Amino acid sequence: MKKNECVWKTPPAAVALSHDEIHVWCAGVAVAPASVTRFRDMLSPDEVKRADRIRFDRRRTRFVASRAVLRMILSRYVNIAPALLQFTYSMRGKPSLVYDVTREGISFNVAHSNELALYAVTLRRPIGTDIEFIRPGPDPDQLARRFFTSGEYNMLKPLPADRKRRLFFDLWTCKEAYLKATGRGLSGLEDAEIGFGTDKRALIKGRGPQDGTGEHWSLQQLHVPVSGYSAAVAVEGNGCSITAFYKLALTG
């Protein structure tokens, strides 16, 4: 991935995606109750059923908004109305488009946490993204001992509490973005080790045996335009640049 800092832009009316480019979209998903019905109408019956199984109103609303925004974003690339898009899912639940009218091979991934959702879109490359709200909670040392490699745990252990929590979430989002890109999911947390180069950029130091041979994966942390979050994107191959769009108010 080309070394570039994300400059978050207002989305243009029309978007065009080149083969060496990743589009990252960040959107607020804390929506007013009056908007929920409109967003819900964009969803498929299976998405509505998933939403209805969520007990808490706020979480249900944010799920509905995040899925509606995914549809609105993808509709810009494939020229199909948001409500008409159809998805298929991998065994681990990763979605992909059933039909891409552009025949370009749109690849995408989505993540959401607290009040933000993150979407990554590219062409013909497996891609993964993650975003996490840096919240107080369980001891990072305990979680790192359980889920991280010994090298990652040793990075965390000597740090003061505030830096330790930040680094924990940075490592977590990098690992999850990479594992979502490879399709392995959280079962590979202990196999993929994240490190940092001399320029402080995140990199993948270890790969599990399921990743295949000869593959190269690029990883980049993302500084989203709202404080208190950690985020990352991972993609197969290198040489890609990132164009970032930010939309706080969900108006379609």
C-alpha positions, 0 to 999 in steps of 0.5 A, a space after each residue: 500500500 502506498 504510504 499516504 495519510 488519509 485526508 477525509 473528504 466530503 463524498 462527491 456526487 459520483 465516484 470512480 474507483 481505479 484498480 490501484 485505489 482503495 476507497 474508505 468511507 466513514 459515516 456516523 450511524 447514530 441516527 434520529 428515530 424518524 430516519 430509521 423507517 427509511 433506512 429499514 425499507 432499504 434492507 433485505 428481509 434477512 437483514 430486517 430479521 437480523 435487526 429484529 433479533 438485536 435486543 437493545 434499541 440503540 444497537 438495533 438502530 445503528 445496525 439498520 443505519 450501517 447496513 443502509 449506508 453500505 447499500 447507499 455506498 455500493 449503489 454508487 459503484 454498481 449503478 443499482 438502487 440500494 434496496 435492490 442490491 443482493 448479498 451472499 455470505 461466506 461461511 464466516 459471514 463476510 458479505 459480497 455482492 451477488 451481481 456487479 453490473 460493472 463487471 469490475 469485481 467490487 470487493 468491500 468490507 464493513 465494520 462499526 463501533 459505537 457511533 461510527 461505521 467504516 467501509 472499504 471498497 476496492 477492485 478484485 482484491 480481498 479487503 478487510 477493515 476494522 474500527 473500535 471505539 477506545 472504551 474503558 473496560 477489561 484489563 488490556 494485559 488480560 486480553 493480550 495474554 489470551 488473544 495476542 502473540 507473545 511479541 505483541 504482549 511484550 510490546 504492551 506490558 511495559 507501557 503506562 495504562 493510557 498508552 497501553 489501552 491505545 496500543 491494545 486497540 491499535 493492535 486489535 484493529 490491525 489484526 482484525 482487518 487483516 484476518 477479515 481480509 484473509 477470510 480467517 476471522 478471529 480464529 487466527 488472532 494468535 497466528 498473525 503478529 502485528 509489528 511496527 516498522 522504523 517509520 511507526 507504520 503497522 506491518 504483518 510480521 507473522 502469517 499462519 499456514 492457512 494464508 497460502 504462499 506467495 501472497 502479500 498483504 498490505 496494512 495501514 492504520 486509519 486516523 478517522 475524523 472523530 477522536 477516540 477510535 482506532 481503525 485499520 484497513 488490510 488488502 491483498 497486494 501492494 501499491 494501492 493508494 487510499 481515498 477517504 470520504 467522511 459523512 457524519 449526517 446520513 441523508 442518502 
